[in-house]
Amino acid sequence: MRLRLSVPHWTRFEGFLELNILQVIEACSGGASRHLRGLCRDLVTQGHQVTVAYAPHRADETFRRFVLDQNEIRFIPLGLKRKVSPLSDLRSTVQLLRFTKRNSFDVVHGHSSKGGAVARICGRYFDVPTVYTPHSVIMTSSEISRAEAGFYTFVERSLGHWATSKVIAVSEGEREFICRLRLAPEERITIIENGLQDQYFEYFLENVSCEEASHKLLTFGSVTRFSPAKAPDHLIEAFAQLVEMSPQVPVRLVIAGDGELFDKVKRQADALGLGKKVSFLGWMKDTKELLRNLDVFVLSSHYEGFSYAILEAMAAKLPIVSTNVFGTNETVAKVPGNVLVPVGDPTALAHGMNQMVIPPKRGTLRQSLQSIGLANHDYARTRFRQSEITRRTLEVYGGLCRW
């Protein structure tokens, strides 16, 4: 182990500790990116110094805007790629090592598998406390082979025991998975879920009356990435089965998002004869108004770490039908009326959606759905606020720095 080359940067002033924190991420899109952006904004607001090392070619529009807008955060571009690439991975690691040598960080925090690996190597080399948040462990992916899973398990286990001060799992399911594969000592693993900014919950505080909604079709919807992990094809197949199960109920499906499967899934919907019953909206910068106009939210994913889409749907007062992926036991399963179904089974997903259109014994169907949605909002608002997630993360940093 190499000794640190300079004294720690942290100082105490006005009753709290100022930290110099290096965040490292390769997956600059999706949930990992969103988690990092919210955390970094809060850290800077609270007086901490933040540097973000990231992969520009993996950045989506939201992350690129984050880089341009955040003048108080220092950004370091790395040449990391999604797939294992020995040359670019080595170059990026050396680049980060050289940068860290010229600076004095108190904590290095790596996000997702590639960012986490580079961050932990760097932290270990300079004996800096290192935190790792997988944001869905790569071995849960259906997109990798058994041989790849074995390789990644070896790498994650080696880094988890040799170069990781703390692992932050974003759900209990993810923590259990990490423990089951012995990717890190159990005492080094903690759980800090994802969260939403207070403004997001406040946006949906205004109620939409049953009378206002009564003239609409019953609208199922999803905000997703059109990739194998999110199984949008299963969502289309399930909706087609729902139409056959309950032909007397006027329903439609609205999907926001894009990705490599977008065109294929559109063709699938046409082939199933769904026609105008399915609307593909493409990528949307802001989905709040879309969520406000849905009746039921559906998640069809094969795997998740802790879904932001679920949190947003709960904040939007929507009942939820979801596959039983990591994070749903802490969210969807906690509120009566939501429906969890097995992963990878479109027919089970269709039956779950069908449960949402069965008239209740008392009141109207829309009143029943809105009651579930309101309970979702209240549950999420009290448990998954970004300010609380940042506070708990700072407690992890502080414990490692012994403040």
Buried (B, 14 or more C-beta within 10 A) or exposed (E): EEEEEEEBBBEEEEEEBBBBBBBBBBBBBBBBBBBBBBBBBBBBEBEBBBBBBBBBEBBEEBBEEBBEEBEEBBBBBBBBBEEBBEEBBEBBBEBBBEBBBEBBBBBBBBBBBBBBBBBBBBBBBBEBBBBBBBBBBBBBBEEBEEEBBEBBBEBBBBBBEEBBBBBBBBBBBBBEBBBEBEBBEEEBBBBBBBBBBEEBBEBBEEEBEBEEBEEEEBBBBBBBBBBBBBBBBBBBBBBBBBBEBBEEBEBBBBBBBBBEBBEEBBEBBEEBEBEEBBEBBEBEEEBEEBBBEBBBBBBBBBBBBBBBBBBBBBBBBBBBBBBBBBBBBBBBBBBEBBBBBEBBBBBBBBBBBBBBBEEEEEEEBBEBBBBBBBBBBBBBBEBBBBBBBBEBBBEBBBEBBEB
